[in-house]
Amino acid sequence: MSSTKLFIKGLSYGTDDQSLGDCFNQFGNVVEVRVITDRDTRRSRGFGFVNFNSEDFANAVLSSIDVQVVQGQNIRVSHANERSSGGSRGGFSGGFGSYSS
């Protein structure tokens, strides 16, 4: 199954939503762009997402630029994997419990 959402990695620290969106608008109608930023510095963490309104546009990006230069950085593009909600996160469950000998 194809997706309209692409995962972009290898972004420079100076990349923001606007500049990333500008790079991908040539392929079709971009409906959402999100560069993931550091909470403290607000700089790019080096990856983000671009969402198109059509699978055809997303596939056009994948077939034409697996590696492209954006703001001097070589980027990698792939389909984004959707996060699953809920479920177990592993680790311990419950409280402290009791121990008897």
C-alpha positions in Angstrom: 0.0 0.0 0.0 1.3 3.4 -0.9 1.1 6.5 1.2 0.9 10.2 0.6 3.2 10.9 3.5 7.0 10.9 3.0 9.8 10.7 5.5 12.7 13.0 4.8 16.1 12.6 6.6 19.4 14.3 6.3 18.1 17.9 6.6 20.3 20.7 7.6 19.8 22.5 11.0 18.6 25.6 9.1 15.7 23.8 7.3 12.3 24.9 8.3 8.8 23.9 7.2 8.6 26.6 4.5 11.9 25.8 2.8 11.2 22.1 2.8 7.8 22.6 1.4 9.2 24.8 -1.4 11.5 21.9 -2.4 8.6 19.5 -2.9 5.9 21.8 -4.3 7.2 21.1 -7.8 6.0 17.5 -7.6 2.4 18.3 -6.7 0.0 19.7 -4.1 1.7 19.6 -0.7 -0.9 19.6 2.1 1.4 19.4 5.1 5.1 19.9 5.9 6.6 19.3 9.3 10.3 19.6 10.1 10.9 18.1 13.5 12.7 20.5 15.7 14.7 20.4 19.0 12.5 21.6 21.8 15.3 23.8 23.3 17.1 25.2 20.3 14.2 25.1 17.8 16.7 23.9 15.2 15.8 21.1 12.8 16.7 17.7 14.2 17.6 16.6 10.7 14.3 15.0 9.6 10.7 15.8 8.7 7.6 14.8 6.8 6.0 16.0 3.6 2.4 15.0 3.0 0.8 15.2 -0.5 -2.9 15.1 -1.4 -2.2 12.2 -3.9 -0.2 9.0 -3.8 0.8 9.7 -7.4 2.6 12.9 -6.3 4.4 11.1 -3.4 5.4 8.3 -5.8 6.7 10.8 -8.3 9.0 12.1 -5.7 10.3 8.7 -4.8 10.9 7.7 -8.4 12.8 10.9 -9.3 14.8 11.9 -6.2 15.8 9.2 -3.7 18.8 11.5 -3.0 18.5 15.2 -3.5 20.4 18.2 -2.2 18.3 20.6 0.0 20.2 23.6 1.5 23.5 21.9 0.7 22.6 18.6 2.4 22.0 15.3 0.7 18.6 14.0 1.8 17.0 10.6 1.7 13.3 10.2 1.0 11.0 7.2 1.8 7.4 6.4 2.6 6.6 7.4 6.2 5.6 4.5 8.5 2.5 5.4 10.5 2.9 5.1 14.3 0.6 2.6 15.9 -1.5 4.0 18.8 -1.9 2.2 22.1 -0.5 -1.2 22.8 2.3 -2.2 25.2 5.4 -0.2 25.4 7.3 -2.9 27.1 9.1 -2.5 30.4 7.5 -3.1 33.8 3.8 -2.8 34.5 2.0 -2.0 37.7 3.4 -0.5 40.9 6.2 -1.6 43.2 4.5 -4.9 44.2 5.6 -6.7 47.3 8.4 -9.1 48.0 8.3 -11.8 50.7 10.9 -14.2 51.7 
